[in-house]
Amino acid sequence: MDIGAGAWEVDHSTPVFRFAPSPNGELHIGHAYSALINHRMARENNGRFLLRLEDIDTARCTAAFEEQIVEDLHFLGVDWDETRRRQSDHFADYAAALETLHDAALVYPGFMTRGEIRRFAERYEEDDGRTWPRDPDGAPLYPGLDRSIPESERQRRMAEGEKYVWRLDLTAAMALTPALDWQEWGGGPNGETGLIPADPKVWGDVVLARKDIPTSYHLSVTVDDALQGVTDVVRGRDLFHSTSVHRLLQTVLGFPAPRYHHHDLIFGEDGRKLSKSAGDTSIRSLRAAGCTRNDIVRMIGLEGAF
């Protein structure tokens, strides 16, 4: 498929949904909530449901966790319509998209580490007395210092083996796009629905790939949704703000815009979002404790809907 060759059409007459966990731990009840909602929406709308394994972090993702995910989904009554897609099998797709962005002068190598960015923000706040901007996840924004490095110096530092990441040149990318928005039919953090204005600026020059991994979450999820023909992205509300970055990448790469539904999150007893380290909420542990599928459906507040 010729990435970046032009705008593609989304066929909403056959909706395509997907569930995309990372096999770096066990599924928990929050994942079950998302998988069941996606699966039901696909089946009730005569659509297709896909399973994607977001395993670009090959150091943490394992085949054992993948098979556990498959087993847990079968236990929940969730099936899918195609062979499951592993992102680690498709690094070439992401490299092609990155090359398109490189040819359009929309990416550049960034050499500052996360620690250096954090220390830069701390020094700024200490010296200036003002708060350094942070992204929606709370991380300090990259200050863009590497954007102006001469090309000869970039090439020298890369050739010498210095670690780097590929960053999106946000200013250049936004100069090529009209005002961006997306259709939201779930809800944002404050209940936002309808046509939502995208605001990629809140993320700054995001990382699109690393020296050792030719992609990132933002790039791979955008490419996968396009290549798989996903028409409806149904995911947790914690990813609501990420949609702004995805809409920008979709536009500059010539991809279509899916519809979005950001659903509620399930929180633990301490009020925090569930994580894979919370073993007591994993589907595997609940099954071992004797819970049935109906027990889990009731636990996540979907009783009567399934």
KOLMITI-509634 format. One line per 5 residues: for each residue x, y, z of C-alpha. Coordinates in Angstrom, 2 decimals, always signed. Example, Ala and Ser with C-alpha at 12.3 -4.5 7.8 and 13.67 -1.06 7.14 Angstrom:
+12.30:-4.50:+7.80 | +13.67:-1.06:+7.14
***
This chain:
+0.00:+0.00:+0.00 | +1.39:+3.38:-0.97 | +1.47:+5.28:+2.30 | +0.97:+9.00:+1.86 | -0.27:+8.68:-1.72
-3.40:+10.66:-1.02 | -6.66:+10.70:+0.91 | -8.40:+7.37:+1.38 | -12.10:+6.82:+1.72 | -13.59:+5.25:+4.84
-16.44:+2.85:+4.10 | -18.74:+3.34:+7.07 | -21.29:+0.96:+5.50 | -19.16:-1.87:+6.90 | -17.85:-0.62:+10.25
-14.56:-2.02:+11.50 | -13.72:-2.05:+15.20 | -10.55:-3.24:+16.93 | -9.25:-4.15:+20.36 | -5.52:-3.53:+20.72
-3.92:-4.66:+23.99 | -0.18:-4.84:+24.63 | +1.04:-8.34:+25.58 | +3.30:-7.05:+28.34 | +1.12:-8.26:+31.18
-2.22:-9.89:+31.98 | -5.55:-8.46:+30.89 | -7.44:-6.76:+33.71 | -11.09:-5.87:+34.06 | -10.54:-2.50:+32.38
-9.37:-4.33:+29.27 | -12.38:-6.64:+29.52 | -14.66:-3.61:+29.56 | -13.10:-2.21:+26.38 | -12.98:-5.56:+24.57
-16.61:-6.36:+25.33 | -17.84:-2.92:+24.27 | -15.89:-3.05:+21.00 | -17.05:-6.57:+20.26 | -20.69:-5.80:+20.93
-20.64:-2.62:+18.82 | -19.11:-4.52:+15.92 | -21.59:-7.38:+16.06 | -24.68:-5.19:+16.57 | -23.71:-3.02:+13.59
-22.93:-5.97:+11.27 | -19.33:-4.87:+11.32 | -15.97:-6.55:+11.65 | -13.98:-6.91:+14.86 | -10.18:-7.15:+14.82
-7.62:-8.14:+17.42 | -4.29:-6.29:+17.28 | -1.33:-6.96:+19.57 | +0.58:-3.74:+20.20 | +3.93:-5.37:+20.88
+6.48:-2.88:+19.56 | +8.20:-3.08:+22.95 | +9.77:-6.44:+22.17 | +11.70:-6.42:+25.45 | +8.57:-6.49:+27.62
+6.01:-8.15:+25.34 | +6.03:-11.94:+25.27 | +4.34:-14.79:+23.44 | +3.16:-16.16:+26.79 | +1.26:-12.96:+27.59
-0.21:-12.95:+24.07 | -1.57:-16.46:+24.46 | -2.98:-15.55:+27.88 | -4.77:-12.58:+26.30 | -6.25:-14.84:+23.63
-7.39:-17.35:+26.25 | -8.97:-14.63:+28.41 | -10.80:-13.11:+25.44 | -12.21:-16.51:+24.50 | -13.35:-16.90:+28.10
-15.17:-13.58:+27.79 | -16.88:-14.72:+24.58 | -14.90:-12.35:+22.36 | -13.95:-13.59:+18.89 | -12.41:-11.77:+15.92
-12.68:-11.84:+12.16 | -9.09:-12.00:+10.92 | -5.76:-13.43:+11.99 | -4.57:-11.29:+14.87 | -2.09:-8.60:+13.84
+1.17:-8.28:+15.71 | +2.78:-4.89:+15.34 | +6.23:-6.46:+15.65 | +5.57:-8.21:+12.31 | +4.96:-4.90:+10.56
+7.88:-2.64:+11.38 | +8.32:-2.12:+7.61 | +4.90:-0.43:+7.44 | +5.88:+2.06:+10.13 | +9.30:+2.64:+8.57
+7.58:+3.48:+5.28 | +5.34:+6.03:+6.99 | +8.34:+7.53:+8.78 | +10.20:+7.79:+5.46 | +7.22:+9.66:+3.97
+7.38:+12.15:+6.83 | +11.16:+12.40:+6.48 | +10.87:+13.14:+2.74 | +8.40:+15.91:+3.59 | +10.87:+17.37:+6.14
+8.40:+16.74:+8.96 | +10.71:+14.78:+11.27 | +14.14:+15.40:+12.73 | +16.49:+13.54:+15.11 | +16.24:+14.58:+18.75
+19.18:+13.83:+21.05 | +17.84:+15.05:+24.39 | +16.90:+12.21:+26.73 | +13.83:+12.26:+28.93 | +16.07:+12.95:+31.90
+17.66:+15.91:+30.14 | +14.23:+17.28:+29.23 | +13.09:+16.93:+32.83 | +16.21:+18.70:+34.12 | +15.76:+21.47:+31.52
+12.20:+22.03:+32.78 | +13.34:+22.03:+36.39 | +16.05:+24.62:+35.69 | +13.58:+26.77:+33.79 | +11.10:+26.71:+36.65
+13.82:+27.42:+39.17 | +15.36:+30.30:+37.21 | +12.24:+31.81:+35.67 | +9.71:+31.16:+38.40 | +7.12:+29.99:+35.89
+5.85:+26.49:+35.24 | +7.28:+24.74:+32.19 | +4.45:+23.40:+29.97 | +3.53:+19.76:+30.31 | +1.67:+17.38:+28.03
-1.71:+15.85:+28.97 | +0.10:+12.94:+30.60 | +2.02:+15.31:+32.87 | +5.45:+14.99:+31.23 | +7.40:+18.22:+30.52
+7.26:+19.21:+26.87 | +10.38:+18.76:+24.82 | +11.88:+22.28:+24.35 | +12.74:+21.80:+20.68 | +16.43:+22.56:+21.05
+17.52:+19.87:+18.58 | +15.27:+21.21:+15.83 | +17.81:+23.86:+14.82 | +20.94:+21.68:+14.85 | +22.75:+21.91:+11.48
+22.32:+18.86:+9.27 | +26.05:+18.18:+9.21 | +26.14:+17.99:+13.00 | +23.09:+15.75:+13.08 | +24.70:+13.32:+10.67
+27.95:+13.34:+12.60 | +26.30:+12.62:+15.93 | +24.14:+9.86:+14.46 | +27.17:+8.29:+12.72 | +29.08:+8.33:+15.99
+26.38:+6.23:+17.59 | +24.76:+8.83:+19.82 | +21.27:+7.82:+20.93 | +18.43:+9.70:+19.29 | +14.72:+9.59:+18.54
+12.78:+10.81:+15.53 | +10.51:+13.70:+16.51 | +7.63:+15.21:+14.61 | +8.24:+18.82:+13.62 | +4.88:+19.99:+14.92
+5.11:+23.53:+13.54 | +5.96:+22.32:+10.04 | +3.24:+19.65:+10.10 | +0.54:+22.02:+11.30 | +1.50:+24.51:+8.60
+0.42:+21.91:+6.03 | -2.96:+21.15:+7.57 | -6.25:+22.97:+7.97 | -7.94:+23.18:+11.34 | -8.30:+19.62:+12.62
-11.16:+17.96:+14.45 | -12.73:+14.56:+15.01 | -16.17:+13.09:+15.50 | -16.58:+12.00:+19.11 | -19.58:+9.90:+20.09
-18.36:+8.64:+23.43 | -17.16:+11.42:+25.66 | -14.10:+13.32:+26.74 | -12.89:+13.99:+30.29 | -15.59:+16.64:+30.66
-18.24:+14.83:+28.67 | -17.32:+16.38:+25.30 | -19.15:+14.90:+22.33 | -19.78:+15.84:+18.71 | -17.15:+17.58:+16.60
-14.05:+18.02:+18.80 | -11.28:+20.49:+17.79 | -7.89:+18.78:+17.74 | -5.06:+20.53:+19.53 | -1.73:+18.78:+18.77
+0.20:+21.70:+20.28 | -0.42:+20.33:+23.77 | +1.94:+17.46:+22.93 | +4.78:+19.39:+21.31 | +7.21:+17.57:+19.00
+6.22:+14.02:+19.90 | +8.49:+11.01:+19.43 | +7.56:+8.98:+16.34 | +10.38:+6.42:+16.36 | +13.55:+5.49:+18.17
+16.98:+4.48:+16.99 | +16.34:+0.85:+17.93 | +12.57:+0.68:+17.31 | +11.31:+2.19:+14.00 | +8.02:+3.41:+15.47
+6.16:+4.65:+18.53 | +2.64:+4.24:+19.85 | +1.43:+7.36:+18.02 | +2.86:+6.33:+14.65 | +2.04:+2.62:+14.77
-1.56:+3.04:+15.90 | -2.19:+5.63:+13.18 | -0.70:+3.44:+10.45 | -2.44:+0.29:+11.68 | -5.87:+1.88:+11.84
-5.44:+3.05:+8.23 | -4.03:-0.20:+6.87 | -6.69:-2.27:+8.62 | -9.53:-0.01:+7.50 | -10.67:+0.76:+11.03
-13.70:+3.02:+10.90 | -14.51:+3.25:+14.61 | -11.89:+3.60:+17.34 | -13.39:+2.69:+20.70 | -10.92:+3.08:+23.56
-10.50:+4.47:+27.06 | -10.95:+8.10:+27.94 | -7.29:+8.30:+28.99 | -6.44:+8.37:+25.25 | -8.84:+11.20:+24.42
-6.12:+13.83:+24.08 | -3.87:+11.53:+22.04 | -6.46:+11.76:+19.27 | -5.16:+15.24:+18.46 | -1.77:+13.78:+17.48
-3.38:+10.94:+15.56 | -5.55:+13.34:+13.57 | -2.48:+15.37:+12.61 | -0.59:+12.27:+11.49 | -3.61:+10.96:+9.59
-3.85:+14.24:+7.71 | -0.18:+14.63:+6.74 | +0.01:+10.95:+5.72 | -3.18:+11.12:+3.66 | -5.10:+8.68:+5.88
-8.84:+8.80:+6.59 | -10.28:+9.87:+9.92 | -12.13:+7.18:+11.88 | -14.92:+8.03:+14.25 | -13.96:+7.96:+17.92
-15.68:+6.75:+21.06 | -13.76:+7.26:+24.30 | -15.40:+5.25:+27.04 | -15.30:+5.43:+30.83 | -12.37:+3.96:+32.72
-12.56:+1.46:+35.54 | -10.61:+2.47:+38.62 | -9.21:+0.44:+41.46 | -10.25:+0.77:+45.08 | -7.51:+3.39:+45.56
-9.11:+5.54:+42.86 | -6.28:+5.01:+40.38 | -6.56:+3.75:+36.81 | -5.98:+0.01:+36.65 | -2.59:-1.26:+35.51
-1.28:-4.68:+34.59 | +0.63:-4.78:+37.86 | -2.69:-4.93:+39.73 | -2.84:-8.72:+39.72 | -6.00:-8.97:+41.80
-8.00:-7.40:+38.96 | -6.56:-9.57:+36.18 | -8.95:-11.81:+34.29 | -6.64:-14.75:+34.95 | -6.74:-14.26:+38.74
-10.51:-13.77:+38.72 | -10.94:-16.97:+36.72 | -8.67:-18.80:+39.16 | -10.86:-17.53:+42.00 | -13.88:-19.13:+40.35
-15.46:-16.09:+38.69 | -17.61:-16.77:+35.64 | -17.94:-14.59:+32.59 | -21.20:-13.22:+33.98 | -19.49:-12.40:+37.26
-16.91:-10.29:+35.42 | -19.58:-8.61:+33.27 | -21.44:-7.70:+36.45 | -18.23:-6.53:+38.13 | -17.49:-4.02:+35.36
-21.01:-2.64:+35.31 | -22.22:-4.15:+32.05 | -24.87:-6.44:+33.52 | -28.01:-6.27:+31.40 | -26.06:-5.07:+28.38
-24.53:-8.49:+27.65
***
